[in-house]
Amino acid sequence: MGSWLWGSPCFLYEVVDSDSTEGSLDTGPWLCQPAPRCGDQPYNPLEQCCHNDTILPLNATQLCVPNCIFYPCFQHCCLDSLGSQNQAVVTFKVPGMKPDCRSSPISRICAQVSL
């Protein structure tokens, strides 16, 4: 899917011809969109994400706390102290926003551990 033009990585997207009939092949022009970057490396956002300057497959998992996995491409692990309790919470990542444990929607609460 990716292509290298003029030394810059890009992703090609076909321009859809609104006059074409359903089922016909469109041989119209293609647009080159700049590939997103993770640090200094380009990546394919249809198959990968950038998490802490590391390119990961979309289905990658990590351990938040014991017995609690999360998907770093779509979720964030938050450790929060509530008095004498520590709580691990998995929140959803909001596209285009930096993960924020206080305002991101909660996916699930993993565990509460006494200090």
MODELLER restraints for C-alpha pairs under 7 A, 6 or more apart:
rsr = mdl.restraints
at = mdl.atoms
rsr.add(forms.Gaussian(group=physical.xy_distance, feature=features.Distance(at['CA:1:A'], at['CA:11:A']), mean=6.42, stdev=0.5))
rsr.add(forms.Gaussian(group=physical.xy_distance, feature=features.Distance(at['CA:1:A'], at['CA:12:A']), mean=6.82, stdev=0.5))
rsr.add(forms.Gaussian(group=physical.xy_distance, feature=features.Distance(at['CA:2:A'], at['CA:10:A']), mean=5.87, stdev=0.5))
rsr.add(forms.Gaussian(group=physical.xy_distance, feature=features.Distance(at['CA:2:A'], at['CA:11:A']), mean=4.69, stdev=0.5))
rsr.add(forms.Gaussian(group=physical.xy_distance, feature=features.Distance(at['CA:2:A'], at['CA:12:A']), mean=6.58, stdev=0.5))
rsr.add(forms.Gaussian(group=physical.xy_distance, feature=features.Distance(at['CA:3:A'], at['CA:9:A']), mean=6.05, stdev=0.5))
rsr.add(forms.Gaussian(group=physical.xy_distance, feature=features.Distance(at['CA:3:A'], at['CA:10:A']), mean=5.55, stdev=0.5))
rsr.add(forms.Gaussian(group=physical.xy_distance, feature=features.Distance(at['CA:3:A'], at['CA:11:A']), mean=6.08, stdev=0.5))
rsr.add(forms.Gaussian(group=physical.xy_distance, feature=features.Distance(at['CA:4:A'], at['CA:10:A']), mean=6.19, stdev=0.5))
rsr.add(forms.Gaussian(group=physical.xy_distance, feature=features.Distance(at['CA:9:A'], at['CA:34:A']), mean=6.47, stdev=0.5))
rsr.add(forms.Gaussian(group=physical.xy_distance, feature=features.Distance(at['CA:9:A'], at['CA:35:A']), mean=5.72, stdev=0.5))
rsr.add(forms.Gaussian(group=physical.xy_distance, feature=features.Distance(at['CA:9:A'], at['CA:42:A']), mean=6.82, stdev=0.5))
rsr.add(forms.Gaussian(group=physical.xy_distance, feature=features.Distance(at['CA:10:A'], at['CA:32:A']), mean=5.65, stdev=0.5))
rsr.add(forms.Gaussian(group=physical.xy_distance, feature=features.Distance(at['CA:10:A'], at['CA:33:A']), mean=5.33, stdev=0.5))
rsr.add(forms.Gaussian(group=physical.xy_distance, feature=features.Distance(at['CA:10:A'], at['CA:34:A']), mean=4.52, stdev=0.5))
rsr.add(forms.Gaussian(group=physical.xy_distance, feature=features.Distance(at['CA:10:A'], at['CA:35:A']), mean=4.64, stdev=0.5))
rsr.add(forms.Gaussian(group=physical.xy_distance, feature=features.Distance(at['CA:11:A'], at['CA:32:A']), mean=5.46, stdev=0.5))
rsr.add(forms.Gaussian(group=physical.xy_distance, feature=features.Distance(at['CA:11:A'], at['CA:33:A']), mean=5.27, stdev=0.5))
rsr.add(forms.Gaussian(group=physical.xy_distance, feature=features.Distance(at['CA:11:A'], at['CA:34:A']), mean=6.48, stdev=0.5))
rsr.add(forms.Gaussian(group=physical.xy_distance, feature=features.Distance(at['CA:11:A'], at['CA:35:A']), mean=5.96, stdev=0.5))
rsr.add(forms.Gaussian(group=physical.xy_distance, feature=features.Distance(at['CA:12:A'], at['CA:30:A']), mean=6.11, stdev=0.5))
rsr.add(forms.Gaussian(group=physical.xy_distance, feature=features.Distance(at['CA:12:A'], at['CA:31:A']), mean=5.45, stdev=0.5))
rsr.add(forms.Gaussian(group=physical.xy_distance, feature=features.Distance(at['CA:12:A'], at['CA:32:A']), mean=4.57, stdev=0.5))
rsr.add(forms.Gaussian(group=physical.xy_distance, feature=features.Distance(at['CA:12:A'], at['CA:33:A']), mean=6.39, stdev=0.5))
rsr.add(forms.Gaussian(group=physical.xy_distance, feature=features.Distance(at['CA:13:A'], at['CA:30:A']), mean=5.44, stdev=0.5))
rsr.add(forms.Gaussian(group=physical.xy_distance, feature=features.Distance(at['CA:13:A'], at['CA:31:A']), mean=5.12, stdev=0.5))
rsr.add(forms.Gaussian(group=physical.xy_distance, feature=features.Distance(at['CA:13:A'], at['CA:32:A']), mean=6.41, stdev=0.5))
rsr.add(forms.Gaussian(group=physical.xy_distance, feature=features.Distance(at['CA:14:A'], at['CA:29:A']), mean=6.27, stdev=0.5))
rsr.add(forms.Gaussian(group=physical.xy_distance, feature=features.Distance(at['CA:14:A'], at['CA:30:A']), mean=4.28, stdev=0.5))
rsr.add(forms.Gaussian(group=physical.xy_distance, feature=features.Distance(at['CA:14:A'], at['CA:31:A']), mean=6.15, stdev=0.5))
rsr.add(forms.Gaussian(group=physical.xy_distance, feature=features.Distance(at['CA:15:A'], at['CA:28:A']), mean=6.23, stdev=0.5))
rsr.add(forms.Gaussian(group=physical.xy_distance, feature=features.Distance(at['CA:15:A'], at['CA:29:A']), mean=5.77, stdev=0.5))
rsr.add(forms.Gaussian(group=physical.xy_distance, feature=features.Distance(at['CA:15:A'], at['CA:30:A']), mean=5.54, stdev=0.5))
rsr.add(forms.Gaussian(group=physical.xy_distance, feature=features.Distance(at['CA:15:A'], at['CA:31:A']), mean=6.71, stdev=0.5))
rsr.add(forms.Gaussian(group=physical.xy_distance, feature=features.Distance(at['CA:17:A'], at['CA:26:A']), mean=6.68, stdev=0.5))
rsr.add(forms.Gaussian(group=physical.xy_distance, feature=features.Distance(at['CA:17:A'], at['CA:28:A']), mean=6.80, stdev=0.5))
rsr.add(forms.Gaussian(group=physical.xy_distance, feature=features.Distance(at['CA:20:A'], at['CA:26:A']), mean=6.99, stdev=0.5))
rsr.add(forms.Gaussian(group=physical.xy_distance, feature=features.Distance(at['CA:35:A'], at['CA:42:A']), mean=5.83, stdev=0.5))
rsr.add(forms.Gaussian(group=physical.xy_distance, feature=features.Distance(at['CA:35:A'], at['CA:43:A']), mean=6.52, stdev=0.5))
rsr.add(forms.Gaussian(group=physical.xy_distance, feature=features.Distance(at['CA:35:A'], at['CA:44:A']), mean=6.97, stdev=0.5))
rsr.add(forms.Gaussian(group=physical.xy_distance, feature=features.Distance(at['CA:36:A'], at['CA:42:A']), mean=5.68, stdev=0.5))
rsr.add(forms.Gaussian(group=physical.xy_distance, feature=features.Distance(at['CA:36:A'], at['CA:43:A']), mean=6.04, stdev=0.5))
rsr.add(forms.Gaussian(group=physical.xy_distance, feature=features.Distance(at['CA:37:A'], at['CA:43:A']), mean=5.99, stdev=0.5))
rsr.add(forms.Gaussian(group=physical.xy_distance, feature=features.Distance(at['CA:38:A'], at['CA:50:A']), mean=5.43, stdev=0.5))
rsr.add(forms.Gaussian(group=physical.xy_distance, feature=features.Distance(at['CA:38:A'], at['CA:53:A']), mean=5.47, stdev=0.5))
rsr.add(forms.Gaussian(group=physical.xy_distance, feature=features.Distance(at['CA:38:A'], at['CA:54:A']), mean=6.67, stdev=0.5))
rsr.add(forms.Gaussian(group=physical.xy_distance, feature=features.Distance(at['CA:38:A'], at['CA:55:A']), mean=6.58, stdev=0.5))
rsr.add(forms.Gaussian(group=physical.xy_distance, feature=features.Distance(at['CA:39:A'], at['CA:53:A']), mean=5.48, stdev=0.5))
rsr.add(forms.Gaussian(group=physical.xy_distance, feature=features.Distance(at['CA:47:A'], at['CA:57:A']), mean=5.96, stdev=0.5))
rsr.add(forms.Gaussian(group=physical.xy_distance, feature=features.Distance(at['CA:47:A'], at['CA:58:A']), mean=5.80, stdev=0.5))
rsr.add(forms.Gaussian(group=physical.xy_distance, feature=features.Distance(at['CA:48:A'], at['CA:55:A']), mean=6.45, stdev=0.5))
rsr.add(forms.Gaussian(group=physical.xy_distance, feature=features.Distance(at['CA:48:A'], at['CA:56:A']), mean=5.40, stdev=0.5))
rsr.add(forms.Gaussian(group=physical.xy_distance, feature=features.Distance(at['CA:48:A'], at['CA:57:A']), mean=4.33, stdev=0.5))
rsr.add(forms.Gaussian(group=physical.xy_distance, feature=features.Distance(at['CA:48:A'], at['CA:58:A']), mean=4.94, stdev=0.5))
rsr.add(forms.Gaussian(group=physical.xy_distance, feature=features.Distance(at['CA:49:A'], at['CA:55:A']), mean=5.68, stdev=0.5))
rsr.add(forms.Gaussian(group=physical.xy_distance, feature=features.Distance(at['CA:49:A'], at['CA:56:A']), mean=5.42, stdev=0.5))
rsr.add(forms.Gaussian(group=physical.xy_distance, feature=features.Distance(at['CA:49:A'], at['CA:57:A']), mean=6.41, stdev=0.5))
rsr.add(forms.Gaussian(group=physical.xy_distance, feature=features.Distance(at['CA:49:A'], at['CA:58:A']), mean=6.12, stdev=0.5))
rsr.add(forms.Gaussian(group=physical.xy_distance, feature=features.Distance(at['CA:49:A'], at['CA:73:A']), mean=5.69, stdev=0.5))
rsr.add(forms.Gaussian(group=physical.xy_distance, feature=features.Distance(at['CA:50:A'], at['CA:56:A']), mean=6.29, stdev=0.5))
rsr.add(forms.Gaussian(group=physical.xy_distance, feature=features.Distance(at['CA:51:A'], at['CA:72:A']), mean=6.69, stdev=0.5))
rsr.add(forms.Gaussian(group=physical.xy_distance, feature=features.Distance(at['CA:51:A'], at['CA:73:A']), mean=6.72, stdev=0.5))
rsr.add(forms.Gaussian(group=physical.xy_distance, feature=features.Distance(at['CA:58:A'], at['CA:73:A']), mean=5.84, stdev=0.5))
rsr.add(forms.Gaussian(group=physical.xy_distance, feature=features.Distance(at['CA:59:A'], at['CA:71:A']), mean=6.80, stdev=0.5))
rsr.add(forms.Gaussian(group=physical.xy_distance, feature=features.Distance(at['CA:60:A'], at['CA:71:A']), mean=6.01, stdev=0.5))
rsr.add(forms.Gaussian(group=physical.xy_distance, feature=features.Distance(at['CA:60:A'], at['CA:72:A']), mean=6.99, stdev=0.5))
rsr.add(forms.Gaussian(group=physical.xy_distance, feature=features.Distance(at['CA:61:A'], at['CA:69:A']), mean=6.29, stdev=0.5))
rsr.add(forms.Gaussian(group=physical.xy_distance, feature=features.Distance(at['CA:61:A'], at['CA:70:A']), mean=5.50, stdev=0.5))
rsr.add(forms.Gaussian(group=physical.xy_distance, feature=features.Distance(at['CA:61:A'], at['CA:71:A']), mean=4.64, stdev=0.5))
rsr.add(forms.Gaussian(group=physical.xy_distance, feature=features.Distance(at['CA:61:A'], at['CA:72:A']), mean=6.40, stdev=0.5))
rsr.add(forms.Gaussian(group=physical.xy_distance, feature=features.Distance(at['CA:62:A'], at['CA:69:A']), mean=5.48, stdev=0.5))
rsr.add(forms.Gaussian(group=physical.xy_distance, feature=features.Distance(at['CA:62:A'], at['CA:70:A']), mean=5.59, stdev=0.5))
rsr.add(forms.Gaussian(group=physical.xy_distance, feature=features.Distance(at['CA:62:A'], at['CA:71:A']), mean=6.47, stdev=0.5))
rsr.add(forms.Gaussian(group=physical.xy_distance, feature=features.Distance(at['CA:62:A'], at['CA:72:A']), mean=6.81, stdev=0.5))
rsr.add(forms.Gaussian(group=physical.xy_distance, feature=features.Distance(at['CA:63:A'], at['CA:69:A']), mean=4.48, stdev=0.5))
rsr.add(forms.Gaussian(group=physical.xy_distance, feature=features.Distance(at['CA:63:A'], at['CA:70:A']), mean=6.40, stdev=0.5))
rsr.add(forms.Gaussian(group=physical.xy_distance, feature=features.Distance(at['CA:64:A'], at['CA:70:A']), mean=6.49, stdev=0.5))
rsr.add(forms.Gaussian(group=physical.xy_distance, feature=features.Distance(at['CA:64:A'], at['CA:77:A']), mean=5.54, stdev=0.5))
rsr.add(forms.Gaussian(group=physical.xy_distance, feature=features.Distance(at['CA:65:A'], at['CA:88:A']), mean=6.97, stdev=0.5))
rsr.add(forms.Gaussian(group=physical.xy_distance, feature=features.Distance(at['CA:68:A'], at['CA:110:A']), mean=5.91, stdev=0.5))
rsr.add(forms.Gaussian(group=physical.xy_distance, feature=features.Distance(at['CA:70:A'], at['CA:90:A']), mean=6.95, stdev=0.5))
rsr.add(forms.Gaussian(group=physical.xy_distance, feature=features.Distance(at['CA:74:A'], at['CA:92:A']), mean=6.05, stdev=0.5))
rsr.add(forms.Gaussian(group=physical.xy_distance, feature=features.Distance(at['CA:74:A'], at['CA:93:A']), mean=5.34, stdev=0.5))
rsr.add(forms.Gaussian(group=physical.xy_distance, feature=features.Distance(at['CA:75:A'], at['CA:90:A']), mean=6.43, stdev=0.5))
rsr.add(forms.Gaussian(group=physical.xy_distance, feature=features.Distance(at['CA:75:A'], at['CA:91:A']), mean=5.50, stdev=0.5))
rsr.add(forms.Gaussian(group=physical.xy_distance, feature=features.Distance(at['CA:75:A'], at['CA:92:A']), mean=4.42, stdev=0.5))
rsr.add(forms.Gaussian(group=physical.xy_distance, feature=features.Distance(at['CA:75:A'], at['CA:93:A']), mean=5.01, stdev=0.5))
rsr.add(forms.Gaussian(group=physical.xy_distance, feature=features.Distance(at['CA:76:A'], at['CA:90:A']), mean=5.59, stdev=0.5))
rsr.add(forms.Gaussian(group=physical.xy_distance, feature=features.Distance(at['CA:76:A'], at['CA:91:A']), mean=5.24, stdev=0.5))
rsr.add(forms.Gaussian(group=physical.xy_distance, feature=features.Distance(at['CA:76:A'], at['CA:92:A']), mean=6.22, stdev=0.5))
rsr.add(forms.Gaussian(group=physical.xy_distance, feature=features.Distance(at['CA:76:A'], at['CA:93:A']), mean=6.26, stdev=0.5))
rsr.add(forms.Gaussian(group=physical.xy_distance, feature=features.Distance(at['CA:76:A'], at['CA:99:A']), mean=6.68, stdev=0.5))
rsr.add(forms.Gaussian(group=physical.xy_distance, feature=features.Distance(at['CA:77:A'], at['CA:88:A']), mean=6.98, stdev=0.5))
rsr.add(forms.Gaussian(group=physical.xy_distance, feature=features.Distance(at['CA:77:A'], at['CA:89:A']), mean=6.00, stdev=0.5))
rsr.add(forms.Gaussian(group=physical.xy_distance, feature=features.Distance(at['CA:77:A'], at['CA:90:A']), mean=4.71, stdev=0.5))
rsr.add(forms.Gaussian(group=physical.xy_distance, feature=features.Distance(at['CA:77:A'], at['CA:91:A']), mean=6.54, stdev=0.5))
rsr.add(forms.Gaussian(group=physical.xy_distance, feature=features.Distance(at['CA:78:A'], at['CA:88:A']), mean=5.69, stdev=0.5))
rsr.add(forms.Gaussian(group=physical.xy_distance, feature=features.Distance(at['CA:78:A'], at['CA:89:A']), mean=5.08, stdev=0.5))
rsr.add(forms.Gaussian(group=physical.xy_distance, feature=features.Distance(at['CA:78:A'], at['CA:90:A']), mean=6.04, stdev=0.5))
rsr.add(forms.Gaussian(group=physical.xy_distance, feature=features.Distance(at['CA:78:A'], at['CA:101:A']), mean=5.82, stdev=0.5))
rsr.add(forms.Gaussian(group=physical.xy_distance, feature=features.Distance(at['CA:79:A'], at['CA:86:A']), mean=6.95, stdev=0.5))
rsr.add(forms.Gaussian(group=physical.xy_distance, feature=features.Distance(at['CA:79:A'], at['CA:87:A']), mean=5.76, stdev=0.5))
rsr.add(forms.Gaussian(group=physical.xy_distance, feature=features.Distance(at['CA:79:A'], at['CA:88:A']), mean=4.62, stdev=0.5))
rsr.add(forms.Gaussian(group=physical.xy_distance, feature=features.Distance(at['CA:79:A'], at['CA:89:A']), mean=6.37, stdev=0.5))
rsr.add(forms.Gaussian(group=physical.xy_distance, feature=features.Distance(at['CA:80:A'], at['CA:86:A']), mean=5.71, stdev=0.5))
rsr.add(forms.Gaussian(group=physical.xy_distance, feature=features.Distance(at['CA:80:A'], at['CA:87:A']), mean=5.16, stdev=0.5))
rsr.add(forms.Gaussian(group=physical.xy_distance, feature=features.Distance(at['CA:80:A'], at['CA:88:A']), mean=6.36, stdev=0.5))
rsr.add(forms.Gaussian(group=physical.xy_distance, feature=features.Distance(at['CA:81:A'], at['CA:87:A']), mean=6.16, stdev=0.5))
rsr.add(forms.Gaussian(group=physical.xy_distance, feature=features.Distance(at['CA:84:A'], at['CA:114:A']), mean=6.04, stdev=0.5))
rsr.add(forms.Gaussian(group=physical.xy_distance, feature=features.Distance(at['CA:84:A'], at['CA:115:A']), mean=5.69, stdev=0.5))
rsr.add(forms.Gaussian(group=physical.xy_distance, feature=features.Distance(at['CA:85:A'], at['CA:112:A']), mean=6.28, stdev=0.5))
rsr.add(forms.Gaussian(group=physical.xy_distance, feature=features.Distance(at['CA:85:A'], at['CA:113:A']), mean=5.69, stdev=0.5))
rsr.add(forms.Gaussian(group=physical.xy_distance, feature=features.Distance(at['CA:85:A'], at['CA:114:A']), mean=4.78, stdev=0.5))
rsr.add(forms.Gaussian(group=physical.xy_distance, feature=features.Distance(at['CA:85:A'], at['CA:115:A']), mean=6.10, stdev=0.5))
rsr.add(forms.Gaussian(group=physical.xy_distance, feature=features.Distance(at['CA:86:A'], at['CA:112:A']), mean=5.51, stdev=0.5))
rsr.add(forms.Gaussian(group=physical.xy_distance, feature=features.Distance(at['CA:86:A'], at['CA:113:A']), mean=5.16, stdev=0.5))
rsr.add(forms.Gaussian(group=physical.xy_distance, feature=features.Distance(at['CA:86:A'], at['CA:114:A']), mean=6.31, stdev=0.5))
rsr.add(forms.Gaussian(group=physical.xy_distance, feature=features.Distance(at['CA:86:A'], at['CA:115:A']), mean=6.97, stdev=0.5))
rsr.add(forms.Gaussian(group=physical.xy_distance, feature=features.Distance(at['CA:87:A'], at['CA:111:A']), mean=5.68, stdev=0.5))
rsr.add(forms.Gaussian(group=physical.xy_distance, feature=features.Distance(at['CA:87:A'], at['CA:112:A']), mean=4.53, stdev=0.5))
rsr.add(forms.Gaussian(group=physical.xy_distance, feature=features.Distance(at['CA:87:A'], at['CA:113:A']), mean=6.54, stdev=0.5))
rsr.add(forms.Gaussian(group=physical.xy_distance, feature=features.Distance(at['CA:88:A'], at['CA:109:A']), mean=6.09, stdev=0.5))
rsr.add(forms.Gaussian(group=physical.xy_distance, feature=features.Distance(at['CA:88:A'], at['CA:110:A']), mean=5.30, stdev=0.5))
rsr.add(forms.Gaussian(group=physical.xy_distance, feature=features.Distance(at['CA:88:A'], at['CA:111:A']), mean=5.45, stdev=0.5))
rsr.add(forms.Gaussian(group=physical.xy_distance, feature=features.Distance(at['CA:88:A'], at['CA:112:A']), mean=6.72, stdev=0.5))
rsr.add(forms.Gaussian(group=physical.xy_distance, feature=features.Distance(at['CA:89:A'], at['CA:108:A']), mean=5.97, stdev=0.5))
rsr.add(forms.Gaussian(group=physical.xy_distance, feature=features.Distance(at['CA:89:A'], at['CA:109:A']), mean=4.44, stdev=0.5))
rsr.add(forms.Gaussian(group=physical.xy_distance, feature=features.Distance(at['CA:89:A'], at['CA:110:A']), mean=5.67, stdev=0.5))
rsr.add(forms.Gaussian(group=physical.xy_distance, feature=features.Distance(at['CA:90:A'], at['CA:106:A']), mean=6.15, stdev=0.5))
rsr.add(forms.Gaussian(group=physical.xy_distance, feature=features.Distance(at['CA:90:A'], at['CA:107:A']), mean=5.43, stdev=0.5))
rsr.add(forms.Gaussian(group=physical.xy_distance, feature=features.Distance(at['CA:90:A'], at['CA:108:A']), mean=5.37, stdev=0.5))
rsr.add(forms.Gaussian(group=physical.xy_distance, feature=features.Distance(at['CA:90:A'], at['CA:109:A']), mean=6.26, stdev=0.5))
rsr.add(forms.Gaussian(group=physical.xy_distance, feature=features.Distance(at['CA:91:A'], at['CA:101:A']), mean=6.87, stdev=0.5))
rsr.add(forms.Gaussian(group=physical.xy_distance, feature=features.Distance(at['CA:91:A'], at['CA:104:A']), mean=5.91, stdev=0.5))
rsr.add(forms.Gaussian(group=physical.xy_distance, feature=features.Distance(at['CA:91:A'], at['CA:105:A']), mean=5.57, stdev=0.5))
rsr.add(forms.Gaussian(group=physical.xy_distance, feature=features.Distance(at['CA:91:A'], at['CA:106:A']), mean=4.23, stdev=0.5))
rsr.add(forms.Gaussian(group=physical.xy_distance, feature=features.Distance(at['CA:91:A'], at['CA:107:A']), mean=4.88, stdev=0.5))
rsr.add(forms.Gaussian(group=physical.xy_distance, feature=features.Distance(at['CA:91:A'], at['CA:108:A']), mean=6.97, stdev=0.5))
rsr.add(forms.Gaussian(group=physical.xy_distance, feature=features.Distance(at['CA:92:A'], at['CA:104:A']), mean=6.14, stdev=0.5))
rsr.add(forms.Gaussian(group=physical.xy_distance, feature=features.Distance(at['CA:92:A'], at['CA:105:A']), mean=5.61, stdev=0.5))
rsr.add(forms.Gaussian(group=physical.xy_distance, feature=features.Distance(at['CA:92:A'], at['CA:106:A']), mean=6.21, stdev=0.5))
rsr.add(forms.Gaussian(group=physical.xy_distance, feature=features.Distance(at['CA:92:A'], at['CA:107:A']), mean=5.94, stdev=0.5))
rsr.add(forms.Gaussian(group=physical.xy_distance, feature=features.Distance(at['CA:93:A'], at['CA:99:A']), mean=5.78, stdev=0.5))
rsr.add(forms.Gaussian(group=physical.xy_distance, feature=features.Distance(at['CA:93:A'], at['CA:104:A']), mean=6.79, stdev=0.5))
rsr.add(forms.Gaussian(group=physical.xy_distance, feature=features.Distance(at['CA:94:A'], at['CA:104:A']), mean=6.99, stdev=0.5))
